[in-house]
């Protein structure tokens, strides 16, 4: 077993959170990103600000940690040099020139890959019983980018921690707003799953020196045997993130969830029941009350809503994906249908404006 794993993560914004947690635990990460991001990270390291109970913000700088964090462009890395590949870009970005070719090389090299996207890679859905992945392609910006992947080498990690890059800060700074855990489903292989469990243990063992006192830091990696655990995010996304989209503009996640709590609960429970109908155990999922309490602290619109109203021609469409999976089971919900229609309409406007 290696002393340190070498991890490649595509996407330096959200990816820098996992990279910094791995560096604290002694593992090395290469982030694939834009030139300006790579320059800032290689010069100054990644900077992650974590809210810690009773201490306010704790700033972690990757420079000087036991593991290394570095960055490069997509054309400068070879996936075969790494033990694990993390997928931390937004789903539409994987068809970008350079990124598409790198993603294809990851699939062909059969390096274990862990997605930390809200939108599960199409290939992961082949690991989920009762789902016909071939009928879900319309929910993806470009489903063909996943065609070189083998489901046995791909897993999904629920990106529950909420974070953003403060617009007034340098591009290497990430602010965490909700310091929850990354929940990852096991790989098919015991060997690959063992690597994830080792990373989990190493991250949990870290103690940070806060003014002479050794403290635990939030945001852990939690490995689960169920392929359904990462799908717990779906109910949250459809209740909060996509309902930030209104005809008049974006609203905060807190507002989306708490303006009409009865409607929010109905949507949440409907998505939860859909996951259970696919084979999830109730314990794989998160109760509405726990999510609603967390949403009280989410005072910004979701990244999907912000992108949509900034003119993006494509965003991740977990709303359409869940609607399509539900249709395979003969289920539908009027609020979900209305949300999907709102997002479709705004994307159509954006594409028309960009044409």
C-alpha positions, -999 to 999 in steps of 0.1 A, spaced: 0 0 0 15 34 -9 24 59 17 5 86 -3 -20 83 -30 -18 105 -61 -52 119 -71 -62 138 -103 -92 161 -99 -109 177 -129 -122 211 -117 -103 233 -93 -132 253 -77 -152 227 -58 -123 202 -64 -100 223 -42 -120 214 -11 -115 177 -16 -78 183 -27 -71 203 5 -87 176 27 -66 150 10 -34 172 14 -41 175 52 -42 137 53 -9 134 34 -21 126 -1 -12 145 -33 -36 161 -58 -32 176 -92 -61 199 -101 -70 203 -138 -83 239 -145 -80 271 -165 -45 287 -168 -52 316 -144 -64 292 -118 -34 269 -123 -10 299 -120 -26 311 -87 -27 276 -72 9 267 -81 21 301 -68 0 305 -37 -16 271 -31 -54 264 -26 -70 284 1 -101 269 18 -121 287 45 -141 263 67 -167 273 93 -158 255 125 -183 254 155 -172 278 182 -143 292 162 -158 310 132 -137 307 100 -106 285 99 -84 292 69 -65 262 54 -37 269 30 -25 239 10 11 252 9 30 235 38 5 207 43 17 171 44 4 164 9 9 185 -22 -17 204 -42 -7 215 -77 -25 224 -109 -22 221 -147 -42 223 -179 -60 192 -194 -34 186 -220 -5 183 -195 -16 153 -175 -17 115 -180 -45 97 -161 -24 65 -158 0 84 -134 -28 86 -108 -44 62 -83 -78 79 -84 -95 105 -106 -120 130 -92 -147 146 -115 -155 180 -100 -166 201 -130 -201 210 -139 -215 184 -163 -217 207 -194 -179 214 -191 -169 179 -200 -175 185 -236 -151 214 -237 -120 210 -260 -92 194 -241 -114 183 -212 -134 160 -234 -102 142 -246 -88 140 -210 -121 125 -198 -120 99 -226 -84 90 -217 -95 85 -180 -122 61 -191 -99 42 -215 -71 40 -189 -95 23 -164 -83 44 -135 -109 43 -107 -129 76 -110 -151 92 -84 -176 119 -95 -184 147 -71 -208 163 -95 -245 170 -87 -253 154 -121 -242 117 -119 -222 106 -149 -245 86 -173 -223 55 -168 -229 55 -130 -266 50 -136 -258 17 -152 -249 6 -116 -284 15 -103 -310 -13 -106 -343 -6 -123 -329 24 -143 -326 23 -181 -296 46 -186 -300 46 -224 -333 64 -221 -319 93 -199 -295 107 -225 -317 138 -232 -310 151 -197 -273 154 -205 -256 182 -224 -235 156 -243 -241 120 -232 -213 107 -256 -185 120 -233 -192 91 -209 -190 63 -236 -155 51 -228 -163 45 -191 -168 11 -175 -194 12 -147 -170 -10 -126 -144 18 -125 -168 47 -117 -184 57 -85 -205 87 -73 -198 109 -43 -227 131 -31 -213 167 -31 -232 177 1 -208 204 13 -218 238 0 -191 262 -12 -184 291 -35 -156 313 -47 -160 348 -33 -161 371 -64 -139 397 -46 -112 372 -38 -84 356 -59 -94 326 -79 -76 301 -56 -99 309 -26 -129 287 -17 -154 296 10 -174 267 25 -209 276 37 -222 242 47 -194 219 60 -212 185 56 -196 153 44 -188 138 10 -208 105 9 -193 81 -16 -207 47 -29 -182 19 -29 -166 7 -62 -174 -28 -76 -138 -38 -66 -128 -44 -30 -93 -31 -39 -106 3 -52 -130 6 -23 -101 -1 1 -84 30 -13 -114 51 -5 -116 36 30 -80 44 36 -86 80 25 -116 82 48 -95 70 78 -66 94 70 -89 124 67 -107 115 100 -73 112 118 -63 148 109 -61 173 138 -56 210 130 -35 232 152 -57 261 161 -37 284 184 -20 255 202 -51 234 205 -56 203 182 -91 204 167 -111 182 143 -120 199 110 -154 193 94 -160 179 59 -151 142 59 -152 114 33 -177 87 42 -176 54 22 -209 35 19 -217 1 5 -250 12 -11 -250 27 -46 -280 47 -35 -265 69 -8 -252 96 -31 -287 99 -46 -298 115 -14 -288 148 -30 -315 145 -56 -344 154 -32 -323 184 -19 -316 196 -55 -352 194 -66 -366 209 -34 -341 237 -31 -315 243 -59 -338 242 -89 -367 259 -71 -344 289 -68 -354 295 -104 -385 317 -107 -400 336 -136 -387 369 -121 -351 358 -113 -331 337 -88 -340 334 -52 -320 320 -22 -321 283 -14 -335 292 20 -364 311 4 -370 283 -21 -374 257 7 -391 278 34 -415 301 15 -439 272 11 -427 244 34 -457 221 27 -449 222 -10 -412 217 -3 -419 187 19 -442 172 -8 -415 175 -35 -388 162 -12 -408 132 -1 -418 124 -37 -381 123 -48 -372 103 -17 -400 78 -24 -387 75 -60 -352 66 -48 -368 40 -24 -388 25 -54 -354 21 -72 -340 1 -43 -327 26 -18 -332 19 19 -348 47 39 -315 50 59 -296 57 27 -315 90 24 -318 122 45 -351 131 62 -367 164 51 -364 179 85 -326 176 85 -324 192 50 -348 220 59 -328 229 89 -296 230 68 -313 251 42 -319 279 68 -282 287 64 -282 288 26 -288 325 19 -276 325 -17 -293 312 -49 -280 279 -61 -251 278 -86 -276 264 -112 -299 294 -108 -271 319 -108 -257 304 -140 -291 304 -156 -298 341 -150 -262 350 -160 -271 337 -195 -256 302 -195 -268 282 -225 -263 249 -206 -265 239 -169 -266 205 -151 -301 191 -154 -307 169 -124 -343 182 -125 -348 166 -160 -329 135 -150 -351 128 -120 -383 136 -140 -372 111 -167 -363 83 -141 -397 89 -125 -414 85 -158 -397 51 -162 -416 42 -130 -449 58 -141 -445 86 -116 -448 124 -120 -452 155 -98 -468 188 -109 -442 210 -90 -413 191 -106 -429 193 -140 -434 231 -135 -397 235 -124 -384 216 -154 -405 238 -177 -392 270 -161 -356 259 -165 -363 247 -201 -378 281 -209 -349 302 -194 -323 280 -212 -342 285 -245 -341 323 -240 -304 321 -231 -296 301 -263 -316 324 -284 -298 354 -270 -264 338 -276 -272 327 -312 
